Amino acid sequence: MHFDSPEAVSAALKSAQYLPDARISQVVFLADRLSKPVLVEGPAGVGKTELAKTMAIVTGRDLIRLQCYEGLDEAKALYEWNYKKQLLRIQSDVDHDWDTISHDIFSEEFLLTRPLLAAIRSPDPVVLLIDEVDRVEIETEALLLEILSDFQVSIPELGTMVAATQPLVFLTSNNTRELSEALKRRCLFLHIDYPDPEREEEILAARVPGLAEHLASQVAKVARSIRGLDLKKAPSISETIDWARTLLALSIEQVDEEVLGDTLHVLLKYQTDIEKAAKELTSSGR
């Protein structure tokens, strides 16, 4: 499935309850049209990962996800050999013909495919999500360059595997460290920030059925005010959605000081943040 315009991207995402702004729709359209990966940066919880998941839904593609973490290496990201199965094959060979064995154990039968290789080898187009790429070391980041440049993987024992289809690639980053210029050059750049109150109201309306318009407005405004404070962790969009669902479940129709005191723990995850936000919001009369 290909898109004719940024507006078509926007309509498709909205149909799956992801409400993009114009910039998001334009970058996704260009990524599809130019066959370029998208590097999505921004604070945690603003919809970076959800964008890739939703694109998989609206395009009818499988989602292949590589969750990055410190210490991630080639064996977990790309491929590795099934050493136990190889050892059993060696032990079962009564003739000890090493030439035959060595050729046999480095064949497809013994290859363990990891997310990057799975995306390359898929016969059908997929969405490849490389999540939190800023958490890996520079060496692992370099591993991605061949994938993102040529969409191919070199396996010494088997040769070069070229992608049968072009994956739609999203890399997400919380910007905890600076990514290499080489990686950035290969990607279209998209920054997603917290939405303004009006757009967050729209998101709440789409994701929390039955939420009154005035309550959605209060939730969005409170979230905006809290994000302006110096906190350990600002509330994400997913947390404002959880808060709105909480208010709905408790049959609360108006956010006041008592409601804030009783429910801020849903929106914030650190006691010091809860205390600071409660103090600031009540003193300002929000």
N, C-alpha and C positions, 0 to 999 in steps of 0.2 A: 504494500500500500504506500503510495506517494501522495504528497500534498501539493495542491496547486497554488497555495498562497499562505501567508501567515494567518490570515483570517480562517482558513480551513483548519489549520493546526489548533487555533483557539477554540473553534467550534467542537473539534474532536475531543480536546482535553476537557472542555466544559461538560460534554456529554458523559464523561466519566467522573464528574464532580471534582475536577482539578481546575481551579480558576486562575488562568495565567494572566499576566499583564502583557502589554504589547511587545515588550522587549523579549520576554520568554518565548512568545509565539514566533517572533522573527528569527531568533537564534535557532530554535528547533527546526523551523522551515529550511534555513540555510544549511544546517547540518544534514538534513535529509537530501537536499538538492545538490550539495557540494561533496557529499560523502565524507564529512569531517567529524571527528570526535568533538564532544562538547565538554569543556572543563567548567563545572558549576561550583562556584565558591559562595560562601556566605555563612552566617551563624548557624549553629545546630538547630534543627527543628523548623526550618523555614520552607521545607518542601523540596529539597534537592533530590533526595532518594526517591521521594514520591513521584517526582517528575518522570524519572526513568521507569518506574513501575507502571505509571499510567500510560506512558508511551507504548509499553509492551501490550497493554490491554487494548488500546485504540487501534494499534496496527495489527493485532492478532498474532504477534510474535511471542516466542518463548523468551523469558527473562533469565539470563545467566548472570549471576552475581558473584563478584570476587570481593569479599569483605577484607579490607586491608588492616594490618596490625603490625606492631613492631616485631621484627623477627620473621616476617613473611618472606619465604624464599622461593626459588624456582620450582622446587618439588611440590609446593602447595599451590602455587599460582599457575603453573604451566603444565608440568607432567612429571612423573617419576616412574621408575620401573618397579614391578611387583617382585621384590627381592625374595620373599618367602616362596612364591611360586617358582621363581628362577632356581632357588636352591633345591626344591623338590625335583625339578626337572634334571638338574645336574646329578643328584643322588640316584635318580631312577635309571640313568644311562649306564647300562652294564658294560658297554663297549668302550666307554671313556673316550669317545671320539670328540676331542675338544673343538675342532673346527666346525663340526656339525652342531654341537651343543651351543657354541658361542653365537652362531648364526641364528639358531632357534630361539634362544632366550631373549634376544634383542629384536623380537618381532612384535607385531601388533597384539598378539595374544597376551603378552606380558606388560603392555603399556597401560599405565593408570592415567587417565585423562583428567586434568584439573580445569578450572573455569576458563582460562585464556585459550587453551588448546581446544576445549569443547566449543567455544564460540567460533574459532577458526574452522573447525571441521564440520560444523553443522551444515547439513544439506539445505536447510531452510534458513532464511534471514532471521537473526535474533536481535534482541536488545542486550548489549553487554554493559553491565553496571560495575564499574570499578569504584567501590565505595570507600571514602575517607583515604584517598591516595596520599594525603599529607602525613599519614601515620607510618609509612614505610621508609626504609633507609634509601639513600641515594642509589646504592647498588641495585636494589630491587626496582627503583624507578627507571633505571637504565634498561632493565629487562623489557619494560613496556614500549620502549622506543621502536623496536623492530615491529612489534605488533601494530602500533599506531601508524607507522610509516608505510608499511607495505602489506599489512594484514597477512603476515606469513610467520611461520615458526620453523626454525632450523633444529632438527634432531639429528645429531651426528650419526647415529646408527641407522636411521631411516631416511634421512635426506630432508629437503625443505618441503613443508606442507603449506600450500597457498590456500587462502580462504576460497571456498566454493561459492560463497555468497558474502555480500557486504553487511557486516553487523552495524547496527546503530549504537554508537558507543557514548556513554556518559561516565565521566569521572567526577566524583564529588570531593570537595575539600572544605574543611572547617578553617583553613588558613592557619594551622598551628605552626607551620614552617613554610618557608619559601620554596616553591617548586622550581625545578630547573628550567632555564630558558628553552632548552631543547624540547622538553615536554610541552611547554606552553605554545611553542611555535606550531606544533602539530594539531592544536585544538582551536576551536572557536571558544571564546571566553564569555561566560554568563555569570553575573553576580546577582544572587537573590537575597534581598534583605527582608526584614520584617515588613509586612504590608501596612499601608496607612489604615486608619480606622474604618474608612468606607469600604475598602476592599476586604478587610478582615470580617466586616459584617456580612458581606456577600459569601465569604467562605463559610462562616458559621451557619448562615441560612441554608447553604447547600449541604453541609455535613451534619447538621443537627435538626432533623425534621421536627416541626412543632415548636421551635423556639420563637417566642414573640419578638417582633421587630425592635421594640424598645429595650428588651433584655439583651438582644444581640448587640445593640448600640452601646449599652452600658458595659458589657463584657469587653468589647473592642476598645473602648475608651480607657477602662481600667488597665487592660493589658498594655496599652500604649504608654500610660503614665508609669507603670511599673518598669517597663523597659528603659525608661529615662533615668532610673535610679542606678546607683553604683552597687550592683549585686554580684554574687558569685556566679549565678546562672539566671539569665533573663528567661521569662516564659516563652516557650516555643508556640507555634501555631497549634501543634497537636495538643499542647497543654491547655490552650484557651478553649479548644474544642472539648476536651475532657471537663473543663470547668463549666462550660455551658451545659453539657450533658448532666453534670452534677446538679446544677441549679434546677434543671428541668425535672430530674428524678426526685428532688426534694420539694417540688411544687413551689419554688421560690419565684415570685413575680417582680421583685425589686431588689437591687443590690444596695444594702445600707451597711453601716458600721458593724452591726451584729452579724450579717451574712458574711462580710469580709473576714471577720474574726473566726467564723466557723468553717470557712471553705478555702481560705488562701493556701492551705496545705496541698490542695489539688493543683494549684497553679504554680507554686514554688516548692522547691525540693530541699532547701536548707533553712534551718530554724532561724539563723541570723537574717536571712533574706525575708522570711515571713514577718519577723519582728520589725525590721526596717520598713518594709512596704506598708504594714499595718499602721505604723506610726506616721509615715509620710502621707498616706491617703486620708487617714482620719483627721490629721491636723490641717490638711488643705481642703477638707470637706468634699472630696471626690467620691 
